[in-house]
Amino acid sequence: GGDRGGTAVGEEFEVRAKVVLNATGPFTDGVRRMSSGPDKKGIMTPAGGVHVTLPGYFAPHATGLIVPKTKDGRVVFMLPWLGAVIAGTTDAVAPITLRPRATVEEVDSILEELAPYLSVPATRADVTSAWAGIRPLAADPTADPTSTENILRDHIVVDEGDGMVTVTGGKWTTYRLMAEHAVDAAITAADRGRTGGGSYATTSGEARGTTALAAKATPCRTVAVAVVGSHGYSPDLSVRLAQSQPRSDGARTSSSISSDGGGEIGVMRHLARSYGDRAPVVAQLASSSALGALGNRLVPGHPVIAAEVVYAARHEYCQTTCDFIARRTRLAFLDVEAAEAALPAVTALLAEELGWGVGRAAQELTDAKQFLTTFRV
């Protein structure tokens, strides 16, 4: 079979495969209906969740708070995160959109639920960013379609019988198991020649057949595969990074990385935590740049440095300004004002790395500013 894909510049190309995996989150059913027709019964319910970011002084550095049951039955929590505090969350059926956003009512609801547990309650003015997401929950056919309370929190894998295998539901903590079940189902579907159909268990894999791909496939290895950056990581990595920085006279010191707003070691801790054993590459970019410009923080008060933009473009397939502020770093989620202040520098660095012209750079800046409006209350 074939499918059409698009590139960052809007071009289309055809992709051929025996089986296509549909792992599109809240867009699951839309893709399924593109393949099988508009009458295809849905298997996913989109549940909206909202979080707010507060300054770090609202919680101890290493202590969180969870309220297991609020007055309306939800769970509310506060957790320290990247020097700030995140709090959430709402849970309700949500419209499917590429850019969900928090409402004033949702933000106020979170703050209201947390107020009894804080000696100084947080107000809307304290919120540095408010963000929304859509959880793709596997739908229970017997559940109320307007509620998320009884929807399955596990994942399901479905062979659509037309060359597509769908995986939906689940959560971040089960992504490896989801991948294993989805790939097993894809192998089975390919060997069956795209006939039949059915669903696959969510907690135990279905035994593979002995033909074609199944005979060639090795047992899943994901359980033993370490994440990128973990192989050479150690708790003292930030100290070793600081020691490795050259001084202008050739000695080793920490002067090549900007030390404003919390100290250079704060930047090194950020690099070590964010990149693991890849952090030395970022630090080397910062120390080897002309006049040390890539060692500068993008914005005061946050440890993200200019070298990270260059690293993201060269090693992490960063293609847009939005990619960097929201997906290669978390500036947008931490502090929307800081993220907007960083946009010109981020865009200029990406333009140089990716060869953008003036028009493309201007459009990136406009798109990023529009994107950041979804993080404001």
C-alpha positions in Angstrom: 0.0 0.0 0.0 1.0 3.6 -0.1 0.6 6.8 1.8 1.5 10.4 1.3 3.8 12.3 3.6 4.7 16.0 3.8 7.9 17.8 4.5 8.5 21.0 6.5 8.2 23.0 3.3 4.9 21.5 2.3 6.1 19.1 -0.4 4.4 15.7 -0.7 6.0 12.3 -1.4 4.7 8.8 -1.6 5.7 6.2 1.0 5.1 2.4 0.4 4.9 -0.1 3.1 3.3 -3.5 3.9 1.9 -2.1 7.1 1.4 1.5 8.4 1.4 2.2 12.2 -1.2 4.7 13.2 0.2 6.3 16.4 -1.3 9.7 16.1 -2.6 10.4 19.7 -5.8 12.5 19.7 -6.0 12.2 15.8 -6.3 8.4 16.0 -9.9 8.1 14.8 -9.5 10.8 12.2 -6.6 8.8 10.6 -8.6 5.6 10.9 -11.5 7.1 9.0 -9.2 8.4 6.3 -8.2 4.8 5.8 -11.5 2.9 6.3 -14.3 5.5 5.7 -16.2 8.0 7.8 -18.4 5.4 9.5 -15.6 3.7 11.3 -16.5 3.5 15.0 -14.2 5.5 17.3 -11.9 3.8 19.8 -10.4 7.0 21.4 -11.8 9.7 23.5 -9.8 13.0 23.7 -9.4 14.1 27.3 -8.1 17.6 27.9 -5.6 18.3 30.7 -4.4 21.7 31.9 -1.3 22.6 33.9 0.0 25.9 35.2 3.6 26.8 36.0 4.4 28.8 39.1 7.6 30.3 40.5 9.9 27.8 42.3 9.3 29.4 45.7 5.8 27.9 45.9 7.2 24.4 46.7 10.3 23.0 48.3 13.1 22.0 45.9 12.5 18.3 46.1 9.0 17.9 47.6 5.7 17.6 45.8 2.1 17.6 46.9 -0.8 15.5 45.6 -4.5 15.8 46.5 -5.9 12.3 45.6 -9.5 13.4 45.4 -10.8 17.0 45.0 -14.4 18.0 45.6 -15.2 17.0 42.0 -13.3 13.7 42.1 -10.1 14.8 40.2 -6.5 14.5 41.3 -4.6 17.8 41.8 -0.8 18.0 42.3 2.1 20.4 42.7 5.6 19.3 41.7 9.0 21.0 41.4 10.1 21.0 37.8 13.2 22.6 36.2 13.5 25.3 38.8 9.8 26.1 38.8 6.6 24.4 40.1 3.9 22.8 37.9 0.4 22.3 39.1 -2.6 20.5 37.6 -4.7 19.1 36.3 -8.1 19.2 34.8 -9.7 16.2 33.1 -12.6 16.6 30.7 -13.6 15.7 27.2 -11.9 18.2 24.9 -12.2 19.3 21.3 -9.4 18.0 19.0 -7.1 20.7 17.9 -3.4 21.1 17.0 -3.0 23.9 19.6 -5.1 23.4 22.7 -5.0 26.1 25.3 -6.0 26.6 28.9 -9.0 28.6 29.8 -9.2 31.2 32.6 -11.8 29.0 34.3 -9.5 25.9 34.2 -6.6 27.8 35.6 -8.7 29.3 38.4 -10.0 25.9 39.2 -6.5 24.5 39.8 -5.5 27.5 41.9 -8.7 27.2 43.9 -8.1 23.5 44.7 -4.5 24.1 45.8 -5.3 27.2 47.9 -6.2 25.3 51.2 -2.7 23.6 51.1 -0.6 26.8 50.7 0.2 29.3 53.4 0.3 31.9 50.7 -2.2 30.9 47.9 -1.1 31.3 44.3 -3.0 33.8 42.2 -3.4 34.1 38.5 -0.8 36.8 38.5 1.8 34.3 39.7 1.2 32.0 36.8 4.3 32.1 34.4 2.8 29.8 31.8 -0.5 27.8 31.4 -0.6 24.9 29.0 -3.1 22.3 27.8 -2.7 18.9 26.2 -5.0 16.2 24.9 -4.7 12.7 26.2 -5.8 10.0 23.8 -7.8 7.7 26.1 -8.8 4.3 24.8 -12.6 4.5 24.6 -14.8 2.0 26.5 -17.8 1.3 24.2 -20.1 1.1 27.3 -18.9 4.4 28.9 -20.6 7.8 28.8 -19.0 9.5 25.7 -19.3 12.9 27.4 -17.2 11.8 30.5 -13.6 10.7 31.0 -14.2 9.0 34.4 -14.7 5.5 33.2 -12.5 5.5 30.1 -9.7 3.0 29.9 -6.3 4.3 31.1 -4.5 1.4 29.4 -3.6 1.1 25.7 -5.1 -0.9 22.9 -3.7 -2.1 19.6 -6.0 -2.8 16.7 -5.3 -4.4 13.3 -7.6 -2.5 11.1 -7.5 -5.2 8.4 -6.6 -2.7 5.6 -2.8 -2.5 6.1 -2.9 -0.3 9.1 -2.3 -1.1 12.8 -3.5 1.5 15.3 -2.1 2.0 18.8 -3.8 4.4 21.2 -4.4 5.1 24.9 -1.8 4.3 27.4 0.5 6.9 29.0 4.1 8.1 29.1 5.1 5.5 31.6 4.0 2.6 29.4 5.4 3.8 26.0 7.9 1.0 25.7 5.2 -1.7 26.2 2.9 0.1 23.7 5.7 0.1 21.1 6.4 -3.6 21.7 2.7 -4.6 21.3 2.3 -2.3 18.2 5.3 -3.6 16.4 4.3 -7.2 17.2 0.9 -6.5 15.7 2.4 -4.9 12.7 4.6 -8.0 12.0 1.5 -10.3 12.4 -0.5 -8.0 10.0 2.2 -8.0 7.4 2.6 -11.7 7.5 -1.1 -12.2 7.1 -1.1 -10.2 4.0 -3.4 -7.5 5.4 -6.4 -9.8 5.8 -8.6 -10.3 8.9 -8.5 -7.9 11.8 -9.1 -7.7 15.5 -7.6 -6.2 18.6 -4.6 -7.2 20.7 -4.3 -7.6 24.4 -2.9 -4.6 26.2 -1.0 -6.4 28.9 0.3 -9.6 27.2 1.6 -9.9 23.6 0.0 -12.2 21.2 2.2 -15.1 20.1 3.9 -14.4 16.7 3.5 -16.7 13.8 6.3 -18.4 12.0 6.2 -16.9 8.5 8.0 -14.2 6.7 8.7 -11.2 9.0 7.9 -13.1 12.2 10.5 -15.7 11.4 13.1 -13.0 10.9 12.2 -10.8 13.9 14.1 -11.0 17.1 12.5 -10.6 20.5 11.8 -7.0 21.4 14.8 -5.3 22.9 13.2 -2.1 24.1 13.2 -3.0 27.8 17.0 -3.1 27.8 17.7 0.0 25.5 18.9 3.0 27.5 17.6 6.5 26.5 19.9 8.8 24.6 22.4 10.5 26.9 22.2 8.0 29.7 25.2 5.9 28.8 27.9 8.1 30.1 25.9 10.1 32.6 27.0 10.4 36.3 25.8 12.7 39.1 29.0 14.7 39.0 28.8 15.4 35.3 28.0 19.1 35.8 31.2 19.5 37.9 33.3 17.8 35.2 31.7 20.1 32.6 32.6 23.2 34.6 36.2 22.0 35.0 36.5 21.4 31.2 35.7 25.0 30.2 38.8 26.9 28.9 39.7 30.4 30.0 41.0 33.0 27.7 44.6 32.4 28.9 44.3 28.7 28.0 43.8 27.5 31.6 40.8 25.6 32.7 38.0 27.5 34.4 34.4 28.3 34.0 34.4 31.6 32.3 33.3 30.7 28.8 29.7 30.1 29.8 27.5 33.0 30.9 27.3 33.2 34.7 24.5 35.7 35.1 21.3 34.8 36.9 22.3 31.9 39.1 25.9 31.1 38.2 27.7 29.1 35.6 27.4 25.9 37.6 23.6 26.3 37.2 24.0 26.2 33.4 26.2 23.1 33.7 23.6 21.4 35.9 21.0 22.3 33.3 23.1 20.9 30.4 23.9 17.7 32.4 20.3 17.1 33.3 19.0 17.9 29.8 21.5 16.2 27.6 23.2 13.6 29.8 26.4 12.4 28.1 25.8 14.6 25.1 26.2 17.7 27.3 30.0 18.0 26.6 29.2 18.5 22.9 26.9 21.5 23.8 29.5 22.9 26.2 32.2 22.5 23.6 30.1 24.5 21.1 29.7 27.2 23.7 33.4 27.4 24.5 34.7 27.3 20.9 32.4 29.9 19.4 33.8 33.3 18.4 33.8 35.7 21.3 32.0 33.1 23.4 28.6 34.2 22.0 27.1 30.7 22.1 27.9 30.5 25.8 25.4 33.3 26.5 22.1 32.7 28.1 19.2 33.3 25.7 17.3 35.1 28.5 18.2 36.2 32.0 17.0 33.9 34.8 17.0 30.7 32.7 20.0 28.4 32.1 19.3 27.8 28.4 22.3 29.0 26.3 22.7 29.9 22.7 24.8 26.8 22.0 21.7 24.6 22.6 20.0 26.2 19.5 23.0 25.3 17.3 23.1 21.8 18.8 19.4 21.2 18.3 19.7 22.2 14.6 22.8 20.0 14.0 21.9 17.0 16.1 18.2 17.0 17.0 16.4 17.8 13.7 15.2 21.1 15.1 13.4 22.7 12.1 11.4 25.6 13.5 11.6 28.2 16.3 8.6 26.6 17.9 10.5 23.3 17.9 13.2 24.8 20.0 11.2 26.8 22.6 8.7 24.0 23.2 10.2 20.7 22.2 14.0 20.9 22.4 13.8 23.0 25.5 10.8 23.8 27.8 11.0 27.6 27.9 7.5 28.0 26.6 6.1 25.7 29.4 8.2 27.3 32.1 7.9 31.0 31.4 6.0 32.4 28.4 7.5 35.9 28.8 11.0 34.6 28.8 10.3 32.4 25.8 9.0 35.3 23.8 12.1 37.4 24.8 14.3 34.6 23.4 12.5 34.4 20.0 14.7 36.8 18.1 17.9 35.1 19.2 16.6 31.6 18.6 15.3 32.5 15.2 18.5 34.2 14.1 20.6 31.2 15.2 18.4 28.7 13.4 18.3 30.9 10.3 22.1 30.8 10.1 22.3 27.1 10.7 19.4 26.1 8.4 20.0 28.6 5.7 16.7 30.5 6.1 16.2 33.7 4.1 14.8 36.9 5.5 11.2 35.9 4.6 11.4 32.5 6.3 12.9 33.9 9.4 10.2 36.6 9.7 7.5 34.0 9.3 9.1 31.8 11.9 9.1 34.7 14.3 5.4 35.4 13.6 4.4 31.8 14.0 6.3 31.4 17.3 4.6 34.5 18.7 1.2 33.2 17.7 2.1 29.8 19.2 3.0 31.4 22.5 -0.4 33.0 22.8 -1.7 29.5 23.7 0.5 29.5 26.9 -1.1 32.7 28.2 -4.1 33.0 30.5 
